[in-house]
């Protein structure tokens, strides 16, 4: 780099975010926030401070939500000619989610009441066998699932902020989970978008909440589908590196503007100015809840690559016998893909 560390330090001196530079895994400069909040100093090694899977990543631009000295932060890293510029954004503390519209619980209850009414109306209209009424019924159900998705994401985001996200962990085969989910989604969108899955040979049993992992992956696939033209390809791969699993979701769509990725760690739950959807925040939160991280590498116009790094939870695995993954239902798929699926996918045959 031609810019001297002292000049970079002055450039970011007034930033309210922690900023520091890295050369050869050694910190070359820090701004006041990085020095005060993270206790970083020039000359310190970043090994042990940043995870190995982040340090070994060779992408030019990545974003990940990480634990830094016991604090959650949205970390952006830009690399060029052996130099890495790191920026850590810390979400502001908030004791409530009062910035949301009416509480998600009340919305969910009202939505369920509305669905009961929709079901009753649909049963009567189906008896008439009218194609237009059937079309209206599909549109109604798709709207229901879209609202359901929003309510669930709002509730999940609120629980993540309070660090009380419920979990139902059990030992699952992560490969079967990913493969089954990809096959199901491909059957729904295969005419427009191709979903391809590949897993390197290995043992993928670990303890996790299968429903949450499904929601995480479906959100990433939904985001890819929404930003891809017809004929696009989403490649999902699974690999094991020592005691970590890496799930990658790569597409050839329009990509995401790196400047918008600060939305992964909003300064409050009410911050909606970033242009990044709530679903991506929820996906990142689910990865963190499983002890992992969601890493985004994207260049506008060249697609997006998202990698989820998850630890093998050895001690938990030894406590319970492994079981083969069993798909729960189409409920997660219809909910999380409701913003990209055509209303025809909400016929009774799909919902049941």
N, C-alpha and C positions, 0 to 999 in steps of 0.2 A: 504493500500500500504506500502511496506517496504522501498521504496525510499522516502527520505525526500524532502520537497518542495524546500529547498535551493539547493539540488543536481540537481533537475529538472530544476530549474532556470538557473543554470550554464550550464547544458547540452544544453539548447536552447538559450543561450545568443547570439550566433552569427547568429541565424536564421534570414533571412530577412522577414519571415512571423510572424504574431502575434500568440504566443502560451501561453496558460495559463491552469491551473488546477482547477478543481472544486470538492469540497467535501461537501455534505449536502447543495447544492445550494449556497455555499460560495466559493469565489476565494481563493485558497490556495497558488498559486504562479503565477507570470507573467514574461514574458521575456521583454527585453527593447522595442521591437516593440509594444507589447500589451500595455505597459505602456505609450508609447509616442503617438501612433496613436489612441488608443481606450480609453486612460485615465483610464485604469484598475489598481486596487491596491489590494494586498492581504487583505482579510477580507471583501471585498465588496460582497454584495449579487448579484447574477446573475438574480434574478427575475426582470423583466422589461427590462433587457438588452438582454437576449435571450427569444424568444417567448415561451409561455407556452406549445405549442404543440411540441416544441423541448425538453424542460425540462422534460415533462411527457413521452417522448418516451423511451422505455426500451431496444431498440436494442443495441447490443454491438458496432456495427460500423455503423454510418450513415454519409451521406454527404448531405449538403443542401446549396443553395445559399441564403444568408440572407442580410438584411440591418442592419448594425452595426453602430450606431451613425451617420446615414446618408451616410454611405459608403457601397457599394455592395461588398460582400466578399463570397468566396467559403469556407464554414465551414465544417471541418471534426471533428467528435467526436468519440473517442474510450473510452468505459467504461469497467471497471474491478473492482470488489470488492468495489463498492461504490465510486470509483474515476473516474472522467472524464477528459481526456486529449483533449483539444480543440486546433485546428490549423485553423487560418483564412488566406486565400490567397487572396490578393487584385490584381485585374487585373491592368496592367500598363496602364497609360493614352496614348491614341493615337488619333490624330486628323484626321486620314485618314485610309483608308483600302487599301493602295497602295500595301500591301503585297499580295493581292489576285491576281489571274490571271486576264485577262481582265475584266473590270467592269461587274457585273452581268447583268446590264441593256442591255449592248451590246450583251452579250451572249444570253440573253433571246430573243432579237430581231432577232438575227441570227437563233436561234433555231426555232422560229415561222415561219420564212421563209422556213427553211428546212422541217417543218411539212407540209406546204402547198404543197411543191413538193412531199412529201411522199404520201399525200392524193391523189394527181393526179395520181401518179404511181399505187397506190393500187386500185383505181377505175378501171383502165385498166386491171390490173392483175386479179381482181375478176371476170371480165367478161369472162376470159378464163377458170375459174373454176379449176385451177391447184392446187392440194394439196401442192406441194412443194412451189409454189408461195405464197399460203396462209400462210404457215409456216414462210416464209421469212418476210411476211407483219407483222405478230405478233411480230417477233423479232425486226423489225424496230420500231414498236410502243412502245415496251417495252424500247428500247434504248432511244427513244424520252422522255418517262416519267422519266427515270433515269436522263437524262441530265436536264430535267425540274426541278426535285427535287433538284438537286445540285444548279442550278441557284437560285431557290427560297430560299433555305437555306442560300446561300451566301448573298443574298439581305437582308434577315431577320436578319442575324447576323450583317451586317453592320448597319442596322437601329437600332438594339438594342444597338450597341456600341454608336451611336449618340443619343440614347434615343428618336427616332422619329418613332418608329414602328407604322404604321397606324392601326386604329381600327374601327370596325363597331359594337359597342355594342348595344345590345337590350336585353330585358327580355326574357329569355329562360327557358325551363324546362330541367335542367341538367340531370335528370334521363332519360328522353326520348332521349336526345342527346346520352348519353352513351349506352343505350340499343339498339338504332337503329344502332349505329356504330358497336357495338359488333356483332349484328346479321348479318350485311352486311359482315364484315370481316370473320366471321365464315363460311358463305356460300362459300367464296373463298378458305379458307385454311382448312376447316373442315375435309378433307380427311387425312390430315397429322397432324394438330394441332387443339386442341379443345379450343374454346373461351367460357368462362362461365362468365355470368354477374349476380350480385346480388345487390339489393338496399334495405337498411333498410327502413321501413315505415317512411314517412316524406314528407315535402314540400321542393322541390328542385328548385323552381323558383328563379332566380337571374339574374343580368345583366352581360353579357359577350359577347365576340366575338365568335360566334359558329364555324366559320371556323378555327380560331386560336386554339380553344380548340380541334377540330377534329385533326388538324395537331399535336398538342402536344400528344394526346392519340395514334394516328397512329404511331408516331415515337417511342413511348415506346413499342407498340405492335410489330412493325417491328424489334426492337432491340431484343425483347424476341424470336420472331420467328427465327431470324438469329442464335440464340445460343441455340436452342433446337432440340433434335432428334425427329424423327417421333413418334407420339403418345404422345407428350408433351401436357401440359395443361397450359393455361393462364387464371388466375382468376382475374376478374375485379370487384371491389366492391365499392359501394357508400354509404356513411354514413354522417349524419349531427350531429355535436357536437356544440350545442349552435348557435353561429353566424358564424360558419365555416363549410365548406363542405370538406370531405376527400375522394379522389378517390385513390384507391390502385390498382396497377397492379402487380401481383405476378406470377412468373413462376417457373417451376422445371427444368430449363436449367442448363448451366454450370456456370452461375454467372459471376460477373465482379470482376477483381482484384481491391481491394480498393485503391491500390497505383495509379491506372490509373484514378481515379475519379477527380483528380485535373484538368482534362480537361474540367470540367464544367465551370471553371473560368480561361480561358487561359490568360496568362500575356499580350498577344496581339492576335488579330484575326489571325495572321500568325502562331501561335504556334500550330503545328500539331504533336508534339512528344508524346503526352499523350496516344495515342491509343484509345481515346474516340472520337466517330464520331461527326461531326458537328450537326447531327440531335438531339443528346442528349442535346447539348448546346442550340439549338433553343427551344427545349421543356422546358428547365429550364427557358429560357428568357420569354417564353409565360406565364409560371406560375407567374413569377415576375411581368410582365406587368399587370396581373390581381390582383396584390396585394397579391399573394400567394407565396408558396415555393415548390420546388421539393426536396423530401427527399429520399435518396437511402440507402437501407440496403442490402448488398450483401456479400456472402461468396463464393469464388471459389469452384465449384463443388456442391453447394447446392442451386443454383438458385438465383434469384434477386427479391427484393420487392421494388417497387417504390411507394411512397405516395405523392399525390399532395394536399396540404392544401390551400383552397381558401376561402376568406372571403365572407360572405353575404353582398352585397352592398345595405343596407337597404334604404338609402336616394334616390338612383337611382331607386330602385324597386318601390318606392311610386310615382315616377313621370310618370310612363308609365304602362299600363295594361299588365299583363302577357299573353303570347301567347304560344301555343304548339309548340315544336320544329318540324321543317320540314327538312328532309334530303335534302341537296342541289343537290347532284349528286354523281356519282362514281369518279369524278375527283380527289378529295383529296385522296381517297383510292388507286386508281391506281397510283397516283404520289408517295405517302409516302411509299407504300409497293412495289414499283417497284424493289427494290433490293432483295426481297425475294419471289416474285410471279413468277410462271412459265410463259413463253411467251404465253401459250395457253389462259391465262386470258386477253390477249389484243386483242381478237377478237372483231369485231364490236358490238356484242350483249352486251358485258360488257362495252365498251366505251360509248355506247348510253343509 
